[in-house]
Amino acid sequence: MVHTERFPLALAHTAATLYYLQDATQAEIAQRIGTSRATVSRLLREARDRGLVRIEVVPLPEQDPGDLAEKVRTALGLHHVSLCPPTPEAHVAEAVSPTVAAVLAGVGLSPGDVLLVSSGRTLHEIAERELPALPGVLVVPMVGGQDEPEPWYQTNEITRRVAVAVGGTPRFLHAPAFPGRRLRRSLVEDPEFRRFAQLWAGARCALMGVGAPTLRRESLPGFVPTGEAPLAGAVGDVASRFYDASGAEITYDGADRLIAIPLDVLSGVPVRIAVAYGALKVPSIVAGARGGHFTHLVTDPATASALLTSAPHPQEIP
């Protein structure tokens, strides 16, 4: 591009030096060189056009991951928050799994300890990747089986995969997630099921996904009556226990039939690790933390940043 010189080069240089290096205003420059503000503006533009001024826009500095994690931990009132490396959205599942493995390894589980696992896409992804060696740990599902074709709803299979990955022992729940009332009554009275429920009550650690708001999810178990008004307002769930924006469990017709760990029993598990990421999960994570459903969170930096703008004040979370 050929520039037509309208001002002496030295004059444009003087105006640029005063403006960019000495922080003079355009009005002050006009007074100094005996011209108008409009002329100073043209001088500055010509200085840029002729290469006397180089303006660089640098990327925003990356927030320290440790600092970001601590801010999220404080905002949500959690015990610990772990972030995977910054990763494109399509590959967060691969990136978050090693972070989950590190958190699990740090829990200090011993042979005979109970590790609870939920169903869902996130846990299904994690079960297919490398996990820490936890020999002798009992791996126990948090919810009954679901008559769905998707593999992430097959709770016993996810349990088996996690047990194989950690070198533990699976304990299967041979019961549907949503039985009829008569079958449920017989189940809860069965000595074997009662022994299984004791595993829930005595667990040391729980590893769970966090479900997105009911009406925005790609898929849900067929037993969930999404048409009911209470569930339409659900912002999330853990182990098929749905909760509202305050984190309180939502009751609906037939909810008493659900075969899944009760939230009051889950709250007694010392370490409860939630794995959740993506903009869709932000309200679910905030409400789950508010309800006290998990103590630890594993997520990615993009979700963590979104959580900071959505989380309530720490003192609002019990």
Secondary structure as UniProt FT lines:
FT   HELIX           9..16
FT   HELIX           17..21
FT   HELIX           26..33
FT   HELIX           37..49
FT   TURN            50..51
FT   HELIX           65..76
FT   STRAND          80..83
FT   HELIX           89..91
FT   HELIX           92..105
FT   TURN            106..107
FT   TURN            111..112
FT   STRAND          114..117
FT   HELIX           121..127
FT   TURN            135..136
FT   STRAND          138..141
FT   HELIX           151..153
FT   HELIX           155..166
FT   STRAND          169..170
FT   HELIX           181..189
FT   HELIX           191..201
FT   STRAND          205..209
FT   HELIX           214..216
FT   TURN            222..223
FT   TURN            226..227
FT   HELIX           229..232
FT   STRAND          236..238
FT   TURN            239..240
FT   STRAND          241..243
FT   TURN            245..246
FT   TURN            253..254
FT   HELIX           255..257
FT   HELIX           263..266
FT   TURN            267..268
FT   STRAND          271..275
FT   HELIX           279..281
FT   HELIX           282..290
FT   TURN            291..292
FT   STRAND          296..299
FT   HELIX           301..310
FT   HELIX           314..316
//
